[in-house]
């Protein structure tokens, strides 16, 4: 039950960090201290940058990253908290507590400043992403930038939105997303309405405070608090929406901005949902072709699409048990498709997907459930992170477009025929924000007039954010520069030498690649 921008499983989720540093979160009282939506104006010029309370957190993070590639780097980790207004319309009202992580390489040469990263979602933790980026970004970048991840308001450890129970999430993700009969769809609509009502009751008017526009304002306050004259930013997927919104509000404060895997700023929610359905269908076909090309043979047989269709039918008739110790769930069609979707983000997960589907067909759903849980943020003990809650709160705060149940049902029937694996689910997701009861702050048009050049990266075979999104964003931005990677998977940097060299030169030396340049797969 994700909304128009679906959950992204950015690499390296350090869920243990949230447990270790739980004391850094706010009490929860702050998030309802001020109600009402914020205006679309930028923060008042006289609003002072907040102080960041830093603590050394090497001792907490080092054990988490031990043994991971990049952990041999001499990195110093600091964890910080700061406060921002709940409402920029009333900056003297209540505050939200935000959490951030800073990773610094010992002995940096010619340090430039901070590079703020965001992994997308919306709902994923930027603090987690900063830790991962400090391990995996090129040496040249880590040697000249502190890597900083600010959990956007409502996500991670920044006053997290928490209003959907674990039981509700289990039920929603287990539901068959391809069901087009009226009874099944009515049941899903009822579940969505119950979730919306519960979140509205929990947060009331303050539920509208988790918008991207306000997170962009937060980003500028934190930039100033870090002592950076201008922003250096690396955003993936939804992070491109946050970054381009920042550039629209504060164009003169952009030094360098990389937007990788761009969300299409011109697509309506319906167009975006359909494009994603098409993208995942194409990604499954690419996975199938790759499986059939294996010298060892494809474990799904000669027709991987037919295999999956038969497996979904098998699970609909009798959900498939798991051999994982302590697991009480059985794999339904919804959980199987969730696992498939998770693995289609990156070709590196395709071998795991093939083996997991084959094992499920043989009666053991442990592998496919693991993939599904990676996508939804479900932990081994059955609890969930708040990534789903934050995803809905941000998505729905960002749009005022609504769809009737009858319109969604008609689209589900149409898209189920045209995109048989992912179409109905994409259509049904459009109802999510129609039931949401909260103030809205729609995203602004984004041309970022007057900004420095902004580098937009698109991947030809990206199933999550199709290449057209990068093309449109680069065209909309007054100083947008498009770089296309002719590869597959979600996002491109730093996966390939050509893209990596271009981004490094841009971030460090402000050397802008030629607009429209391409990098081979």
C-alpha positions, 0 to 999 in steps of 0.5 A: 500500500505505497503511494505514488513514489514507492518505497526504495530499498537503498543499499545498507540499511543499518537498522541496528543504528536506530536501536543503539541510538534510540536515546537520540530520538525525541519524546514525540511530544514535539510533533503535535506541538503546532498544528496546521500546514506550512506556507510555501514561502521560504523561511524568514531571513531572520530565522537563525540557524539552529545549534547541532548537538554533536556526540562521538558515536564511533563506538556505536557505529564501528561494530555495526560496519565491521567487516563490510567493504570500506570499513578499513577506512579511517572514518570518524562518526559523529551523531547530532540532533537539532530542532526546527520549526514544525511550521515555518508559517509559525516559526515561534511555535512548536519544534521537531527534533532532527537526527543526523550522522556525519562521517569524516575521513581522518586526514582529509586533503583540501576539504571542501565541506559537507556532502549531504546525501538522501537515499529516497523512499520517501521514508528511508534513513539518510543517516543510514545512507551517510554511513553506507556512502562513507564506506562506498563512495570513491576515495576522492570524494570521501577525502574532500567531503564530510558525508552527512545524512539528515533524516528528513522530518518524520523518518528514521530518528527525526521525530518519526511518524508512527501510526500504522500497527505491525498487524496492519502492515502484515495484513496490507502486504499479504493482500493479493495486489492483483485482485480485481474482484469488487469484494477484494478491492472493497476490503483493501479500500477499507484497510486504507481508510482505517490506516488514514483514520488512525494516522489522522487521529494520532497526529491531527493537523500536524500530520501535514507537517511532513511535507517535502517543502518543509524538509527542504527548508530544514535542509537549508537550516542544517546547511547553515548550522554545519557552516557551509556557505552553499549546499553540496548534495547527492540525492537518489530516487525521491531524494531527487524530489527533495533536492530539486525542491531545495534548489527551487526554494534556495537556488543561489545556495546550490554549489553542486547537486547530483540527482540520480534516478530522478522522479519525474516532476511533470508526471501526474500521479496516474502517469507516474504509477503507470510508468512504474508498472511498465518499468517493473514489467520490463525489469521482470522480463530483463530478469527472465532473459538473464536467467535463461542465459545462465550456463547453469540453466535457469531454475525457473524453467523455460518461461520464467513469467509463466513460472511466476504466474503459476506460483502466484496461483499456487500461493493464492490457493494455499499460502506457502510456508517458510523454513525460517526459524520462528516464522509464522507467516506463509507467503501469499501472492502479495508477499511474493510480488513484494519480494519480486519487486524488491529484487528488481531494483538491482540486477545484483539481486537477480540470482537471489530472486531466481533461487528464492522463487524456485524454493518457494515453488518447492514449498519453502518461502524463506527466501522470498519472504526475506526479499519482501521484508527488505522492501517493507522494513520488517524486522526478524521479530515481526516489528517494522521500521517506520519507513511505511508510515513516513512514506505515506505521510510524505507522499500524501502531504505532497499532493492534493490530487485524489481518486475515487474508488470507482476510478481506481477500480476501472484503472486496476482492471485496465492495467491488470490486463496490460501489466499483469504482474504490477498493474493492478497494484499500481492502480490501487495505490492511487487511492492511498492519498485520497483517504488521507486526512491531513493538510497538503503542501503540493510540490512546487514547479521546479526550474531553480532559476539562478542556480548553479548547474545541477547534474541529473542522472538517468538509467535506461533500464531503471524500473523504479524511476524510468529514464523519462523522469530524468529527461523531464527534470533536466529540461525543467531545471534552468541549469539542468545537465542530463547524464544517461547511463545505458545500464539497468537497475535503480540509480547509477552512481557510483556503479560504473566507471564512466558515471563515477568519473563524471560525478567526481569531477563535478562534485570536486572541481565543478567540472560539468559534463556535456548536457545529454552525455551518455555512459555505456552499460 
